[in-house]
Amino acid sequence: MPVYWFAISQAENPDIEKSIWIFVILHLLIYPASNAYNSYFDKDEGSIGGLKNPPKVTRALFQTAIRVDGLGFILALFLVDAGFGLGVFIYSMVSRAYSYDKIRLKKYPILSWLIVGLFQGAFTYLIVYHYSQFTGFDFAYLLSDSSILLAALASSIMLWAVYPLTQVYQHVQDAANGDQTLSILLGIKGTFLFSMISFAVGFLCYYFYFDWDTFLIFLAFNIPSFVFFNWWIFKVFQNESNANFKNTMLMNVLASLCLNLFYLWLVIQ
């Protein structure tokens, strides 16, 4: 959700109706369908994603994911733009490749990290930014405007920072599935150090993107997540068992809430 609000807040003249449909399609259809599809192929039994005790997956989950995905694509095609429909289709295919057993990007730690951050971040930012305002496939201005590209890059870097943290409590489950995730590769403490550096780089992008006053407001909105993250690092370095489901979910919710509030503040300015 933060990427969507960031893109909308930076769009110069967003179409309200199209923006609402883009929100509905992405957050109520495409993202849930992708999560359900990946859950079906992961067949996780331990805590995963936003669920501490996930239910047993069934064929019905797979069929529902396909139908919801298809509905999202059709709505994107006819209610927003053919180009947005194509973007949604590409996103869905990449998301499926993450857990699909014949491809399973998840077992490649660096590649999966790069692809997830790129498509959930920059790719999503660009299609929301463009299709909330325009139609068609004229993307030349996107690629020639350094400020737009910097905002897209910042979106990806923040996701690259968060991504290993979402895996830090799943080492046993991922290893059982044969997946060598980035967090397993880095180790628990290494994951936190990596994310801390990535967050710093992401904040640096925001520093160059916003004017000084807006950047200070950005920092102020993110104080709660900054404090919690540093407290969490301290606790993990004392005892690695603190890299658990509860703290991961708290970090995710707090970081998303802080960013969403900041972007919503930008929208109403």
N, C-alpha and C positions, 0 to 999 in steps of 0.2 A: 503493500500500500504506500509506503513512503516514496517509492520511485514514481508512482502515478501522480501523487500530489506535488512532487517536485516539478515534474514535467508540466502539469497544469498551471502551477504558479509562475512558470517562466514563459508560457505561451502568451504571445502579445494580444491575440484576439480569439480566445477559444470559443467554439460553438457550444453553448450550454447543453443542448439536447444530445449532441454527439458525445460530449464529454461524459454525460451521465451514462449513455449506452456503453461507452468504453469501460467505465468503472464496473458496471454490471457484468459485462461480458468477461472481463479479466478476473474480477474478484469473487464473483458468484458462480461462474461456470468454468473457465479455463483453469484457473489455479486449483480449485477443489478437484476437478477431474484429473489433473496431472498428479496431485497428491494421492488420489485413490488408485490411479493406474500404477504408480510406483510402489504403493503399499501392497498391491496384489502380487507384483513380481518379487518384492523384497520378502514377503511373508514373515515379517518381523514378529517375534514373540515377546521380546523385552521392550522397554520404553523406547519410543521412537517418535520423531516429529513432535507434535503437540499432545501426544497421548502417552500417559504413563503405563497403562495396561491396554494395549491395542487389542481389539477383538480379532478372532480368527477370520482370515480373509476367505472369501468364497468367489465362485465364478460370477455371482450376481454383482459383486463389487466391480469386477472387470467390465461387465456389460454396461453397468451404470456409468462408469467412467467414459466409455466409448460414446454413449448416447449424449451425455452432458457435453463432452468435447465437441461432438458434431453439432449440437445445438448452438454452442458458442461460436463455432465457425460460420454457421449459416446466418446468425444474427449479425456477426461482424461484417459479413459480405454484403448483406442487404440493408442494414440499418446504419452502418458507418461508411464503409468504402471497400471496394474490391481489394485495394492495396492493404488496408488494415486486416481484411480477411486473410490475405496471403501471409501477413506478419504473424497473425494468430496461428495459422497452420504451421509455419516454420517453428514457432515457439513450441507448439505442442509436440511436433516430431522430435525436436531436440530434447524436450523434457522426457518423452517416452524412452529415448535412447539411453537415458541416465540409468534406468533399472531394467530395461528389456533384456532378457537373458541371452539373446543372440549377439547383443552389442555390449550392454552394461558398462557405460562410461564410468560408473561409480567405482569400478575396481582399478581405474587408472587415476591415481591421486592428483597429479598435476593437471592432466587434461580435463578431468571433471571439474576441478576447482576453477580453471580458466573459463570453461564453457558455461558453467552455472552462473558465475559472476558476470560474464559478458552478456548472456541472454536475459537474465533476470534484471540486470542493471542497464547497461548502455543501450542494448537493443530495445528493451521495453521503453526506456526513456524516449528514444528517438521516434518510435512509432506512435506513442501517446502524444508527444509534442507536435508531431507533424499532422496526424489525423484528427486531433482535436481542433485544428485550424483549417487544414487544407484537404484536397482530394488528389488522387492520382499518384504517379510514381516519380515526380520531379523532386529528387533528393539532393540535387546539386548544391543548394544553399546550405543544407545540413553539413555537408562535407567540407564546405568552404568557410564556414563560420566557426572560428576557434572557440568562441564562448559557448556555443551549443555543444561542441565536442568535449570541452572541458567539463561541462555539467554532466554529460553522459559518462565521461571517464570517472568523475567523482561518484556517480551512482554505482558503477561497477566496483570501484575500490572499496566502498563501504560494504558491499556484499562479499567481496573477497576477504574482508576482515572478519565478517560475521560467520561465513561459511564453515571454517574449521571449528568454531565454537559450538556449532550445532551438532558436530560429530564427536565432541570430546567425551561425552558420557556413553557413547555407543560402541566403544572399542570391542567389547566382547561380542556383541551382536553382529557387528560388521565383520569381524574376524571369522565368526561362525559361518557367515555367508560367502567367505572367500574374498572379501573386499579389502583392498589396501587403501584406506582413505588417507587424506592429507593429514588429518589429526593423528592417526596411527603412525604415519611416517615421521611426524614432528615430535611425537610424545606429548604427554599432557602438559608439562611445563613449557615445552617448546611451542605448543599450540597457542598458549596465552601470550608468549613473547612475540610470536609471529603476528597475532591479531593486534597486539598493542602497536607494533610498528606500522601495520597496514592502516589502522585507524589514524595514526599520526599523518601518514601520507594522504589519506582521504581528507583530513581536516586542512592539510596544506592546499589541496585543490580548491576547497571552499574558500580559503583565504585569498587565493588568486582570482576566484570567480566573483565573489561579492565585494561590495565596497566595505570600508572599515567598520562603519556603524552596523551594517547588516551582519557582518561576520561576528561582531561582538554579541549581537542578539542571538545569532546561531549558537555561539558558545554558551550563552546564558540558558537557552532552552535545553541544552544537552548536559548541563551540570548534574542532574540526577543520574543519568546513565554513566557519566564519567566517574562519579563517586562510587556507584555500585560496582562498576567494572574493576576499579582499582582495589576496592574491598575484596572482591571475588579473587583477584590475583593473589592478594595477601593470604587469603584463607587457603587457596589451592597450594601455594608454596609451603604452607604449614602442614597441610594434609590433603593429598591428591583426591581423597574421597569426596571433597567438596566440589569437584568437577562433576556434578551430578545433574540429573534431570531437572530438579526443582530450580536450581540456580541458573541453569541454561534457559529455562522458560522465563524466569524473572528478567534475565538480561535481554532476551528477545522482545518481551512485551515492553519493557522500559525503554529500550533503544528505539523501537518502532513508535511508541507513544511520543517520545521527545521529538523525533524527526517529523512525525505527522503534525504535531502541534505547531512546530516552526513553519512547515510548508503551508499549513492552513492560515497561519498568520500572514505569510507572503501573499496568499490568494486574496485575502480581504483588504490588502493595502491598496 
